[in-house]
Amino acid sequence: MAVATFIEDNESLISALAALIVLLGYFATIGKNFITSRFQSSSDSKRNERITLSQLSAPSPHPIQYAQSDKVSIACTVFGQTSPTLIVTPGIISNLHVSSNLPPLRDTMKALSSFSRVVNFDKRGQGLFDPTSEVASMDDRIKDIACVADHTNSEKFF
């Protein structure tokens, strides 16, 4: 478990690098949008439709379920009917309402659910997960994934 130890020992550095990557992606997107808006035809306007904050923070269209891990509740959703089950682990930030309504994530999850049963959940201490006072360890995160898998009857999952 050298990788897990490295990640646990350097979590602050890894988080800082992830935040830097997000910022670089943000500025790259702004630049790309600026350039494409100069050369875009009117037929592409639907693609760049803006979403409002109220639309983004609207409740998830998928029923929210709660699994129990170490006396805290993990919010999760299940959609799609086909086997195998795909458990989507959250990235740096997670919120089931936002991920269900943000067009790129929503469309990706919809595409995944066309050939699998998709289980999505909030990361410990974020989104609809019960609040916590400490940062989760790698073991806590693995335990959370196992609890979500058990709760959603995910015998075979990727």
Secondary structure, DSSP 8 states (H G I E B T S, - for coil): -HHHHHHHHTHHHHHHHHHHHHHHHHHHHHHHHHHHHHH--GGGGGGG----HHHHTS--SS--EEEEETTEEEEEEEE--SSSEEEE---SS--HHHHHHSHHHHHHHHHHHTTSEEEEE--TTSTTS---SS---HHHHHHHHHHHHHHTT-SSB-
